[in-house]
């Protein structure tokens, strides 16, 4: 008789499967990134393949001059809009990243001649009359709620005094991001201050998690005014993240309505942290100690 003895070993098989899983995970984590030689920046000829060279980055003034030259060469509308495209770094270190936000900025050199329509909520008739006299499209109390729900009243911005905000809850879903809020500066007792800001303000919104596209000027404006508007927009946007996390705006592109986008150096526009200057304070006691030996010397000489 021939005896066949079969040994079943379960433990080695399990250890083998564990090792195989570990090796597979290690292989995934240890994938080597192939080295790529950096692309040259300056082409050696007037005619070249753009994908063979890194994208050039210009100073803001140079980029604006190029946009104006494009308009002349293409015979396009000379008063077309100029846009600033901002790419943001929404990370906050170990904290949760910033959520997309909507806000508005008052440009130092407004390009729009039309005034934004502003609705002022107040139950004080004197304040309502003051608002309409200073450019408000509509001013009133809770009687405006039904007209807004019925689309009889439409405006670009809605502001309110703090005493009436508790009665505007039914408009929250209707107005959504335009609903008055103190963080946006649209809830305040100073009606004239709010009107001056929101009549000429420019609204912007973060889209696709970290991208802002905003009109900043028209192409016929002086270069200095266009650059000043770029500076104002970037400094306003950078208020949403502390400077300790690094630069908030990582990329800036300027373009017109009919031209290609030009990469612009944005470091000069970013707000810089304040440098703490240490001032050495000289105590009066130390000065007196230094003067005492001089007095003693004079007495000895006598």
KEKE-3310 file (N, C-alpha, C; in steps of 0.2 Angstrom, whole numbers, plus 5000, padded with zeros to 4 digits):
npx = (5004:5002:5005:4998:5003:4996:5000:4993:4996:4992:4996:5008:5003:4995:5004:5011:5002:5000:5013:5013:5004:5009:5021:5015:5009:5020:5026:5018:5018:5032:5034:5043:5046:5049:5063:5063:5069:5071:5062:5069:5069:5071:5069:5079:5077:5066:5055:5047:5043:5030:5027:5040:5046:5046:5032:5032:5034:5028:5031:5018:5016:5022:5014:5002:5005:5007:4994:4987:4994:4990:4977:4977:4984:4975:4963:4952:4939:4943:4939:4937:4935:4946:4953:4957:4964:4964:4973:4972:4979:4971:4974:4976:4986:4987:4973:4956:4954:4951:4934:4925:4922:4912:4914:4916:4925:4931:4936:4951:4951:4937:4929:4917:4903:4890:4879:4878:4863:4855:4847:4840:4836:4826:4816:4814:4808:4814:4827:4825:4821:4833:4841:4836:4838:4852:4855:4850:4841:4829:4821:4815:4805:4798:4788:4794:4797:4788:4787:4800:4800:4791:4798:4797:4805:4822:4839:4857:4864:4860:4857:4856:4849:4855:4843:4833:4836:4832:4819:4820:4821:4814:4819:4831:4833:4829:4837:4850:4867:4867:4861:4859:4873:4884:4897:4900:4899:4887:4878:4874:4874:4877:4871:4874:4888:4888:4881:4889:4900:4894:4888:4897:4905:4914:4910:4916:4919:4924:4927:4927:4934:4946:4948:4947:4939:4939:4933:4943:4946:4945:4952:4957:4960:4973:4989:4994:4983:4976:4985:4985:4972:4973:4982:4974:4964:4970:4976:4964:4958:4968:4965:4958:4965:4977:4994:5004:5003:5009:5010:4994:4989:4994:4995:4994:4985:4983:4972:4963:4946:4947:4960:4974:4979:4991:5004:5008:5019:5016:5021:5025:5013:5007:5003:5014:5021:5022:5037:5045:5052:5065:5068:5080:5080:5087:5091:5089:5097:5108:5115:5117:5126:5137:5141:5145:5159:5166:5163:5170:5183:5186:5185:5196:5206:5206)
npy = (4994:5011:5025:5041:5056:5071:5088:5101:5118:5132:5144:5149:5152:5163:5172:5174:5180:5192:5197:5199:5209:5219:5222:5226:5238:5245:5246:5254:5266:5269:5274:5280:5297:5302:5311:5327:5338:5355:5367:5378:5396:5408:5409:5405:5410:5420:5413:5400:5384:5385:5376:5370:5379:5387:5396:5413:5426:5442:5459:5469:5482:5480:5469:5475:5485:5476:5470:5481:5483:5471:5474:5484:5478:5468:5475:5477:5481:5496:5500:5489:5477:5473:5459:5451:5436:5426:5414:5404:5399:5389:5382:5379:5375:5363:5365:5365:5368:5384:5389:5393:5410:5425:5442:5460:5473:5490:5499:5509:5517:5517:5509:5508:5518:5517:5516:5505:5496:5499:5493:5498:5494:5500:5505:5518:5533:5545:5541:5533:5542:5549:5540:5538:5550:5550:5541:5528:5514:5509:5511:5507:5498:5483:5482:5480:5467:5458:5463:5460:5446:5444:5448:5461:5470:5472:5471:5475:5475:5473:5482:5485:5492:5488:5486:5481:5469:5456:5455:5451:5438:5429:5433:5427:5414:5419:5430:5424:5424:5438:5443:5454:5456:5458:5455:5457:5470:5476:5478:5491:5506:5517:5524:5532:5529:5515:5516:5524:5515:5503:5507:5509:5498:5483:5467:5450:5432:5417:5403:5386:5381:5388:5399:5415:5427:5443:5459:5473:5485:5495:5494:5506:5514:5523:5516:5516:5517:5505:5496:5500:5496:5482:5480:5484:5475:5462:5464:5466:5453:5445:5447:5437:5426:5423:5430:5422:5409:5410:5415:5420:5422:5414:5414:5425:5432:5442:5449:5454:5456:5450:5445:5434:5427:5434:5429:5436:5444:5443:5445:5458:5464:5457:5458:5462:5455:5464:5471:5469:5481:5482:5493:5500:5504:5516:5517:5529:5528:5521:5531:5540:5534:5533:5546:5550:5545:5555:5566:5564:5564:5577:5583:5577:5582:5596)
npz = (5000:4996:5004:5004:5010:5014:5018:5025:5025:5032:5037:5031:5019:5021:5026:5015:5006:5013:5012:4998:4997:5004:4996:4984:4988:4992:4980:4973:4980:4979:4966:4954:4948:4932:4927:4921:4910:4912:4903:4890:4892:4884:4867:4853:4840:4829:4825:4832:4841:4852:4862:4865:4874:4889:4896:4894:4907:4911:4916:4924:4917:4905:4900:4899:4889:4878:4876:4871:4859:4853:4851:4841:4830:4827:4824:4833:4844:4852:4866:4873:4887:4900:4908:4924:4929:4942:4951:4965:4981:4991:5003:5020:5029:5041:5044:5038:5020:5013:5009:4994:4990:4989:4985:4985:4977:4978:4965:4962:4951:4943:4929:4924:4919:4922:4936:4949:4954:4969:4983:4998:5014:5026:5040:5044:5038:5036:5034:5022:5013:5012:5007:4994:4989:4987:4977:4978:4971:4976:4991:5007:5019:5026:5016:5004:5002:4997:4984:4979:4980:4970:4959:4954:4959:4956:4959:4960:4972:4989:5004:5021:5037:5054:5062:5055:5050:5056:5051:5038:5034:5026:5013:5012:5004:4992:4988:4991:4989:4988:4999:5013:5023:5038:5037:5023:5023:5020:5030:5040:5050:5044:5030:5019:5018:5014:5002:4994:4992:4987:4975:4965:4966:4962:4959:4963:4962:4968:4958:4953:4964:4966:4958:4951:4941:4935:4929:4926:4920:4905:4889:4884:4894:4904:4907:4920:4928:4925:4930:4944:4947:4946:4957:4968:4967:4970:4983:4990:4989:4995:5008:5014:5018:5031:5031:5035:5030:5018:5000:4994:4981:4967:4954:4940:4927:4913:4902:4887:4880:4867:4866:4869:4884:4896:4906:4921:4932:4949:4962:4966:4969:4980:4997:5010:5025:5040:5045:5061:5070:5081:5094:5103:5119:5129:5146:5158:5170:5166:5158:5168:5176:5167:5167:5180:5182:5175:5181:5193:5189:5185:5198:5204:5196:5200)
capx = (5000:5006:5002:5000:5002:4995:5001:4990:4999:4988:4999:5013:5000:4993:5010:5013:4997:5002:5019:5012:5000:5014:5025:5011:5008:5026:5028:5013:5021:5038:5034:5048:5044:5054:5066:5062:5074:5067:5061:5072:5065:5072:5070:5085:5075:5060:5050:5049:5037:5029:5028:5047:5049:5042:5028:5035:5030:5029:5029:5012:5016:5024:5008:4996:5007:5006:4987:4985:4997:4986:4971:4979:4985:4969:4958:4946:4936:4948:4937:4935:4936:4952:4951:4962:4962:4968:4973:4973:4981:4966:4976:4977:4990:4983:4966:4952:4955:4946:4928:4924:4919:4910:4914:4916:4930:4930:4942:4953:4949:4932:4929:4910:4900:4883:4879:4875:4857:4856:4841:4841:4831:4825:4809:4814:4806:4819:4833:4823:4822:4840:4844:4834:4841:4859:4856:4847:4836:4823:4822:4809:4805:4796:4784:4798:4799:4783:4789:4806:4798:4787:4803:4795:4811:4829:4845:4864:4866:4855:4860:4851:4852:4854:4837:4828:4838:4828:4813:4821:4823:4811:4822:4837:4833:4828:4843:4856:4873:4866:4857:4863:4877:4889:4904:4901:4899:4880:4873:4877:4869:4879:4868:4878:4894:4886:4879:4895:4904:4890:4886:4903:4909:4915:4909:4920:4917:4929:4924:4931:4937:4952:4949:4944:4940:4936:4935:4947:4947:4945:4959:4958:4963:4980:4993:4995:4976:4975:4990:4983:4966:4976:4985:4968:4960:4975:4976:4958:4957:4972:4963:4954:4970:4983:5000:5008:5002:5012:5006:4988:4988:4999:4996:4990:4985:4979:4969:4957:4940:4948:4967:4976:4981:4998:5006:5011:5023:5011:5024:5025:5006:5005:5004:5020:5021:5025:5043:5045:5059:5067:5071:5084:5079:5093:5089:5092:5101:5115:5118:5120:5133:5143:5142:5148:5166:5168:5163:5175:5190:5186:5186:5203:5211:5206)
capy = (5000:5017:5031:5048:5061:5078:5092:5108:5123:5138:5150:5151:5155:5169:5176:5175:5185:5198:5200:5201:5215:5225:5223:5229:5244:5248:5248:5260:5272:5271:5275:5285:5302:5303:5317:5331:5344:5361:5370:5385:5402:5412:5406:5407:5413:5424:5408:5394:5381:5387:5370:5369:5384:5389:5402:5419:5430:5449:5464:5471:5487:5477:5465:5480:5487:5471:5470:5487:5482:5466:5477:5488:5473:5464:5479:5475:5487:5499:5501:5482:5476:5470:5455:5448:5429:5424:5407:5405:5394:5389:5378:5382:5371:5357:5366:5364:5373:5389:5388:5398:5415:5430:5448:5465:5478:5497:5500:5516:5520:5514:5510:5508:5524:5515:5515:5499:5497:5497:5493:5500:5492:5504:5507:5525:5537:5550:5537:5530:5548:5551:5535:5539:5556:5549:5536:5521:5513:5508:5512:5506:5493:5476:5482:5479:5460:5455:5465:5457:5439:5444:5450:5468:5474:5468:5476:5472:5474:5475:5484:5486:5494:5482:5485:5478:5462:5451:5454:5450:5431:5426:5434:5423:5410:5422:5434:5420:5428:5445:5444:5458:5453:5462:5453:5460:5478:5478:5479:5496:5511:5523:5522:5535:5525:5509:5518:5526:5509:5498:5510:5509:5492:5478:5460:5445:5426:5411:5398:5380:5380:5392:5403:5421:5431:5449:5464:5478:5491:5495:5495:5513:5518:5524:5510:5517:5516:5498:5492:5502:5492:5476:5480:5485:5468:5457:5466:5465:5446:5442:5448:5431:5421:5426:5430:5417:5403:5411:5419:5418:5422:5410:5415:5431:5432:5448:5448:5458:5452:5447:5443:5429:5428:5435:5428:5443:5443:5445:5446:5465:5466:5454:5461:5459:5455:5470:5470:5472:5485:5483:5499:5499:5509:5517:5519:5535:5526:5519:5537:5544:5530:5535:5553:5550:5545:5561:5571:5562:5566:5584:5585:5575:5587:5602)
capz = (5000:4996:5008:5002:5016:5012:5023:5023:5029:5031:5040:5026:5013:5023:5026:5008:5004:5016:5009:4992:4997:5005:4990:4979:4990:4992:4973:4971:4984:4977:4959:4952:4944:4928:4927:4915:4909:4912:4896:4890:4893:4878:4860:4849:4834:4829:4824:4836:4843:4859:4867:4867:4878:4895:4895:4897:4912:4910:4921:4922:4912:4898:4898:4896:4882:4873:4875:4867:4853:4850:4848:4835:4825:4826:4822:4837:4848:4857:4872:4876:4894:4902:4914:4928:4931:4948:4954:4973:4985:4996:5008:5027:5033:5044:5044:5032:5015:5012:5005:4989:4993:4985:4988:4980:4978:4975:4961:4963:4944:4940:4922:4922:4920:4925:4943:4951:4957:4976:4987:5005:5019:5032:5042:5045:5032:5034:5031:5016:5008:5011:5002:4987:4986:4986:4972:4979:4967:4980:4999:5011:5024:5024:5010:4998:5002:4992:4977:4977:4978:4963:4953:4953:4961:4955:4960:4960:4979:4994:5010:5026:5043:5058:5066:5051:5047:5058:5047:5031:5034:5020:5007:5011:4999:4986:4987:4992:4990:4989:5005:5017:5029:5040:5034:5017:5023:5018:5035:5044:5051:5039:5024:5014:5017:5010:4995:4990:4991:4982:4969:4961:4967:4957:4962:4961:4965:4967:4955:4952:4970:4967:4952:4951:4935:4936:4925:4930:4916:4898:4886:4882:4900:4905:4909:4927:4931:4924:4935:4950:4948:4947:4964:4972:4967:4973:4990:4993:4989:5000:5015:5016:5021:5034:5027:5038:5026:5011:4995:4992:4974:4964:4947:4938:4920:4911:4895:4885:4877:4861:4865:4873:4891:4897:4913:4924:4939:4954:4968:4968:4972:4986:5004:5013:5032:5043:5049:5068:5071:5088:5096:5109:5124:5134:5152:5161:5175:5163:5156:5174:5178:5163:5168:5186:5182:5172:5187:5198:5186:5186:5205:5205:5193:5204)
cpx = (5004:5002:5003:4998:5002:4996:4998:4993:4995:4992:5004:5009:4997:4998:5012:5009:4999:5008:5018:5008:5005:5018:5021:5010:5014:5028:5024:5016:5028:5039:5039:5046:5050:5057:5065:5066:5069:5067:5065:5067:5065:5073:5076:5083:5068:5054:5052:5042:5036:5029:5035:5050:5044:5038:5031:5031:5033:5028:5022:5011:5017:5018:5003:4998:5006:4999:4985:4988:4993:4980:4972:4980:4979:4963:4951:4944:4941:4946:4935:4938:4943:4951:4958:4960:4967:4968:4976:4975:4976:4968:4977:4981:4987:4976:4963:4954:4949:4940:4928:4920:4917:4911:4915:4922:4929:4937:4944:4951:4943:4931:4922:4907:4893:4884:4875:4868:4857:4849:4843:4835:4831:4818:4809:4813:4811:4825:4831:4824:4829:4844:4842:4837:4849:4860:4854:4842:4829:4825:4815:4810:4802:4791:4787:4799:4794:4785:4796:4804:4794:4791:4801:4801:4817:4834:4852:4866:4860:4858:4854:4854:4851:4847:4832:4830:4835:4822:4814:4823:4820:4814:4829:4838:4833:4834:4850:4862:4873:4862:4862:4867:4883:4896:4906:4901:4892:4875:4877:4872:4871:4877:4872:4884:4893:4884:4885:4899:4900:4888:4891:4907:4909:4915:4914:4918:4923:4925:4929:4936:4943:4953:4945:4945:4936:4938:4938:4947:4945:4951:4961:4961:4970:4983:4993:4989:4975:4979:4988:4977:4968:4978:4979:4965:4964:4975:4970:4956:4962:4970:4959:4959:4976:4990:5005:5008:5005:5008:5000:4987:4994:5000:4992:4991:4980:4978:4964:4951:4942:4956:4968:4978:4988:4999:5010:5014:5018:5015:5024:5018:5004:5007:5010:5019:5025:5032:5043:5052:5060:5071:5074:5083:5085:5090:5093:5098:5108:5118:5121:5126:5138:5145:5146:5156:5169:5169:5169:5182:5191:5188:5194:5208:5211:5210)
cpy = (5006:5023:5037:5053:5068:5083:5099:5113:5130:5144:5153:5155:5162:5174:5178:5181:5192:5202:5203:5208:5221:5227:5227:5237:5248:5250:5254:5266:5274:5272:5281:5290:5303:5310:5321:5337:5350:5364:5377:5390:5407:5408:5409:5410:5416:5419:5402:5391:5382:5382:5368:5374:5385:5395:5408:5423:5437:5453:5467:5477:5484:5473:5470:5483:5482:5470:5475:5486:5476:5469:5481:5483:5469:5468:5478:5482:5490:5500:5494:5481:5472:5466:5453:5441:5428:5417:5407:5399:5393:5385:5382:5378:5364:5358:5365:5370:5378:5387:5394:5404:5420:5437:5454:5470:5484:5498:5507:5520:5516:5515:5510:5515:5523:5514:5509:5501:5494:5498:5494:5498:5496:5505:5515:5529:5542:5547:5535:5536:5550:5546:5536:5545:5555:5543:5529:5520:5512:5508:5511:5500:5486:5476:5480:5471:5457:5457:5462:5449:5439:5447:5457:5472:5469:5473:5472:5471:5476:5476:5485:5489:5488:5481:5482:5471:5456:5450:5452:5442:5427:5428:5430:5419:5413:5426:5430:5424:5435:5447:5449:5455:5458:5461:5456:5468:5480:5478:5485:5502:5517:5521:5525:5532:5519:5511:5520:5520:5505:5501:5509:5503:5487:5471:5455:5438:5421:5405:5392:5379:5385:5397:5409:5425:5437:5454:5470:5484:5490:5497:5502:5517:5518:5517:5510:5515:5508:5494:5494:5498:5485:5475:5480:5478:5463:5458:5465:5457:5443:5443:5442:5426:5425:5425:5425:5410:5404:5415:5416:5417:5419:5411:5421:5431:5438:5447:5453:5453:5448:5444:5437:5431:5429:5434:5434:5441:5447:5446:5453:5467:5463:5458:5458:5460:5461:5468:5473:5475:5485:5489:5498:5505:5510:5520:5525:5533:5524:5526:5541:5540:5532:5542:5554:5550:5551:5566:5570:5565:5573:5586:5583:5580:5594:5601)
cpz = (5000:4999:5005:5008:5013:5018:5021:5028:5027:5032:5034:5021:5015:5024:5019:5005:5007:5013:5002:4992:4999:5000:4985:4981:4990:4985:4971:4974:4981:4969:4958:4947:4939:4928:4920:4915:4908:4905:4896:4890:4887:4872:4857:4842:4835:4828:4828:4838:4850:4864:4869:4872:4884:4894:4898:4902:4912:4916:4919:4917:4905:4896:4895:4890:4876:4871:4870:4860:4849:4847:4842:4829:4823:4824:4826:4840:4853:4864:4876:4883:4895:4908:4917:4930:4936:4950:4961:4976:4991:5002:5014:5031:5035:5044:5038:5027:5015:5008:5000:4992:4988:4989:4983:4982:4975:4972:4962:4957:4941:4933:4920:4924:4923:4932:4945:4955:4964:4979:4994:5009:5025:5034:5044:5039:5030:5031:5024:5011:5007:5007:4995:4984:4984:4981:4973:4974:4970:4987:5002:5016:5022:5018:5004:4997:4997:4985:4974:4976:4971:4957:4951:4954:4960:4955:4960:4967:4983:5001:5015:5033:5048:5061:5062:5048:5049:5055:5040:5030:5028:5014:5007:5006:4992:4984:4987:4993:4991:4995:5010:5023:5031:5038:5028:5017:5021:5023:5040:5045:5047:5032:5018:5013:5012:5003:4991:4988:4985:4976:4963:4962:4962:4961:4959:4965:4963:4964:4954:4958:4971:4961:4952:4944:4936:4931:4929:4927:4909:4895:4884:4888:4900:4908:4917:4931:4931:4930:4942:4952:4950:4955:4969:4973:4971:4981:4993:4994:4994:5007:5018:5019:5025:5030:5029:5034:5019:5007:4994:4985:4971:4957:4945:4930:4918:4903:4893:4882:4871:4860:4869:4880:4892:4904:4915:4931:4944:4961:4971:4971:4978:4992:5007:5021:5035:5047:5056:5069:5079:5090:5103:5114:5129:5140:5155:5166:5172:5161:5162:5177:5174:5164:5175:5186:5179:5177:5192:5195:5186:5193:5207:5202:5197:5210)
residu = (UNK:UNK:UNK:UNK:UNK:UNK:UNK:UNK:UNK:UNK:UNK:UNK:UNK:UNK:UNK:UNK:UNK:UNK:UNK:UNK:UNK:UNK:UNK:UNK:UNK:UNK:UNK:UNK:UNK:UNK:UNK:UNK:UNK:UNK:UNK:UNK:UNK:UNK:UNK:UNK:UNK:UNK:UNK:UNK:UNK:UNK:UNK:UNK:UNK:UNK:UNK:UNK:UNK:UNK:UNK:UNK:UNK:UNK:UNK:UNK:UNK:UNK:UNK:UNK:UNK:UNK:UNK:UNK:UNK:UNK:UNK:UNK:UNK:UNK:UNK:UNK:UNK:UNK:UNK:UNK:UNK:UNK:UNK:UNK:UNK:UNK:UNK:UNK:UNK:UNK:UNK:UNK:UNK:UNK:UNK:UNK:UNK:UNK:UNK:UNK:UNK:UNK:UNK:UNK:UNK:UNK:UNK:UNK:UNK:UNK:UNK:UNK:UNK:UNK:UNK:UNK:UNK:UNK:UNK:UNK:UNK:UNK:UNK:UNK:UNK:UNK:UNK:UNK:UNK:UNK:UNK:UNK:UNK:UNK:UNK:UNK:UNK:UNK:UNK:UNK:UNK:UNK:UNK:UNK:UNK:UNK:UNK:UNK:UNK:UNK:UNK:UNK:UNK:UNK:UNK:UNK:UNK:UNK:UNK:UNK:UNK:UNK:UNK:UNK:UNK:UNK:UNK:UNK:UNK:UNK:UNK:UNK:UNK:UNK:UNK:UNK:UNK:UNK:UNK:UNK:UNK:UNK:UNK:UNK:UNK:UNK:UNK:UNK:UNK:UNK:UNK:UNK:UNK:UNK:UNK:UNK:UNK:UNK:UNK:UNK:UNK:UNK:UNK:UNK:UNK:UNK:UNK:UNK:UNK:UNK:UNK:UNK:UNK:UNK:UNK:UNK:UNK:UNK:UNK:UNK:UNK:UNK:UNK:UNK:UNK:UNK:UNK:UNK:UNK:UNK:UNK:UNK:UNK:UNK:UNK:UNK:UNK:UNK:UNK:UNK:UNK:UNK:UNK:UNK:UNK:UNK:UNK:UNK:UNK:UNK:UNK:UNK:UNK:UNK:UNK:UNK:UNK:UNK:UNK:UNK:UNK:UNK:UNK:UNK:UNK:UNK:UNK:UNK:UNK:UNK:UNK:UNK:UNK:UNK:UNK:UNK:UNK:UNK:UNK:UNK:UNK:UNK:UNK:UNK:UNK:UNK:UNK:UNK:UNK:UNK:UNK:UNK:UNK:UNK:UNK:UNK:UNK:UNK:UNK:UNK:UNK:UNK)
# end
